[in-house]
């Protein structure tokens, strides 16, 4: 019998309280993902201890889980999509060039470097509605395909070429990712996990409410993009898929042992390490 993985250990990562048996990525940790990391991610998908259902409509179910008084909730979404093959959904998640055609919030999406065939580091910045400042992230992304199962997840790191930027608040992803499999309707089943913090002056209760409402819409948007992807890809370098064929990758390959790993630049609440300050938002309670 495999050892049961402690699915509470993300809390130890976030709150730095120690304990637990978790060896999953800490925020800021750069290394190739291993079997434990992928098994831990699967455990987040399969475990429903202390999860609360908050949305169940049109084939999309949303759950949330408390992760401590000082932290935003972890969110889990399960969805069934017809007429979208799992490999196509997986391609859409990876394809940064295609993302610019359907993600109206993207400002910049840059692949910085690769650690190996299944791990890279990238920068993403996004437009946020007024009165929020725009957000950006530097994440390590890890992926693996095993039979009909596709997994891709990320966590926040720092990279010296992409320090905090003026007029951006650096958000944090503790763990965010997808597990995609076949379903019986010639489509795919998608499980999505996110434990992220926009930081700044957005109240935690506002984030917790907002994410449970926005994530289903975001997944539906990816579904619609996936339906159009085969036709788009046919006209846009159709054979170029370095996430499947790593020999195609044009990213500089770095040795993690020689890679500088600066500390994650997190300032006080509402302020990033570059001094970008966001005005507080009104409201102090969660329904």
N, C-alpha and C positions, 0 to 999 in steps of 0.2 A: 504494500500500500504506500503510495507517495505521501510524503509529509504534507499536512494541511498548511497552506500558505496563509499567513496572518494578513487579511485584507484591511486591517486597521493600520498597517504600518505606514501608509501615506501620511497619517496624522503625525507620526513621529518625525517624518521628514519635514513637514510643514512647521510644526511647533517646536521642533528640536528638543523634544522631551525625553528622547532616548527610549530604550526598551524594545521589546518585540523581536521578531526573528527576521525582519525585513532586510534584504540585501538589494532591493530595487534601487534604481538611480536616485541619488539625492539631487536636489536642485543645484545646478552648477557643475555636476560631475560629468566628465567627458571620458567615455571609453566605449568600445563596441558592446552592443547588447549581447547577452548570453541566454542560455536556455532558461535560467531562473527568471530573468526579466520577462521573457515571453510567457512563461507559465504564470507568473504573477499577474500579468496583464489579463490573461485568460480568466484567472480567478476573480478579478474585478468584474468581469462580464458575467460569470456564472453565479457568483455569490449574491444573495438577496437579503442577508442578515441586516436588519435595521434600516432597510431602504423603504421609502414612502412613495407610493404612486401618486403623481400629481397631474397626469394628463394621459388620456387614452382615447384617441380619436383618429379615424381614417388610417388605421393600420400603424399608427405611431404611438408608442407608449413611453412615457417619461417618468423616471424615478429620481429621487434625490435622497441624499444621506448627510446627516450632520457630521461635521468634521472638527468640532471644537468651537468654543465661543469666539475666538479671534479669526476664524477662517470661514471663507465662503463654502457652501455645500458642494459635495461632489454630485455630479449629474450623470445619469445613465439613460440612454435612449435605445429602444429596440424598434426596428421598423422593417416592414416587408415591402419590397418594391418589385412590381411586375415589369417585365420587358426590359430589365436592366441586368445584364450578366454581371456576376461578381468581379470578373476581370476588368470589365469596363468601368465599374464604379471605382475600383482600385486605381486604374489608370488616371481617372479624373482627379483623384486626391493627389496624385504625384505630379501631374502635368502642370507646371507653373505657367507655361506659355498659354495653355488653354484657360487657366484660371483667370487671366486678365480679360477674357471675353465674357465671363459670367459673374464674377465677383466685383460688384460695383464699389465695395469698400476698400479694395486693395489699393495701396499707394505704391508700395515697392515690395517685390518678392524676389529675393536673391539667394541662390545656392552658393555658399561661401567655399566649402571644402568637403572632401570625403574622408572618412576614417578608414572605410573598407567598402566592400561591395554592397553592404546593407545598412550603413550608417553614414549620415552626413550632417552638416551644420548649415543652417540657413537663417536669413533675416527676413522678417515680414513686418510691414507697417500698414496700419489701417486707418481709414477716415472714420471719425466718430461724430455723432450728431452734436450740435450746439446744445448745452454749454460745455460739453466734455472736451478735453484736449484729445488729440489723436494719440493712439497707442502704438507701440511697437514691441517686438519680441525677437530674441535670438534663441533658437531652439536646436537641440540635437534630435534628429528624426531617425527612427530605427524601423526596419520592416523585414518581413519574412513571409514567404509563400510556401505552404505545405499542402500538397494535394489540392483540394478545393477550398482551403482555408487561407485567407489573406489577412495579415495583421500589419498595421502601421501605427506607431505612436510616437509622441515627442515629450520632451521635458526641457525646461529652460536652462540655458547655459550662458556663458559670456564669451565674447571673442574680441580680441584687441582691435580688429579692424572695424568693429561696429560697436563703439562705446555709446553710452546714452547721448541722445540728440536733443538739441534745443527744440522746445515746443512739442515734445513727445513725452508721454509717461510710459515707462518701461513696465509692461505687464509681465506676469509670471504664469507659466504652465507647470504645475507639479506633475501632472500626467494627463495627456489628452490623446485619444486615438480611436481607431476603428478595428473591428473584427468583422470580416465579410465572408459569408458562405452562400452556397447554392440554396434555392428553395424549389418547391414543386411546380411553381407557376412560371418556369422559364425566366426567373428573375433572381433576386438575391435577398438574403436576410442581412441586415446591417445592425450591428451593436456599436454604440458610441459611448465613450466615457470621457468626461472632462472634469478636472479639478484645477481651476485656473482663477487667478485674481487680477482684475483690471487695475488694481491699486488706485492711487489718487484719492480724491474725496468722494468717490461713489460709495454710499453706505452699503455695508455688506448685505443688509436685508433687501436693498434695491437690486443688487447683483443676483441674489438668490431667486427673487421673483422673476427678474428679467431673463435669466438664462433658461429657466424652465419654459418660458414662452417663446424665446427666440430660437432655441436649438431645433425644435420641430420644423420651424420655417426654414432654417438653414439646411436641414437634411432634405427637405422637399426641393429646395433650390438646387442642391447637388444632384438629386434624382433627375430633375429636368435637364440639367447640364449633361448628365450621363447619357440621356436619350439622344442628344444631339452630337455627342462626342464622336461616334464612328464616322459620321459624314464629315465633320470638321477635320478629324485626324487624317482621313483619306487624302485631303488636300494640303496637309501641313506636316511634311516629313513623316509619313505614315510608319516607317520602319524604325524610327528613333524612339526608343523606350529604355533609357539607361537604368531605370528601376527594375527592369526585367533582364536586360542585357548589359551588365556592368561594364563590359569592354567598350561600350559606346560612350561612357561617361567622359566628359571633358573637364571635370572638376579636378583641381590640384589634390593629390593624395597626400595626406599628412600622417606622420607617425605620432600617435597620441602621447607617446613617451617624451616627445620633443615639443609638443604643442603647449604654448603658454596658456595657463588656465587662470585668468584673472577672476577675482571674486565677483559674484553677481552684484551689479550696482543698484542696490536698493536703498533709497533714502527713507526719511520719515513718512508717515501716512500723508498722502497728498503732495509729496515732493519727491522727485526723482533725484538721482545722484548728480545730475547736471543742473539742478536747481529749478527745473520746470515745476511750477506750482499750479494747482487746479483749484478753482473756487469751490468751497463746500456746497453740497447740494442739500436742499431742505428735506426734512422727513427723518424719523428716527424709530420707526416700528415696522414690523412685518406682520402681514395679515395671517 
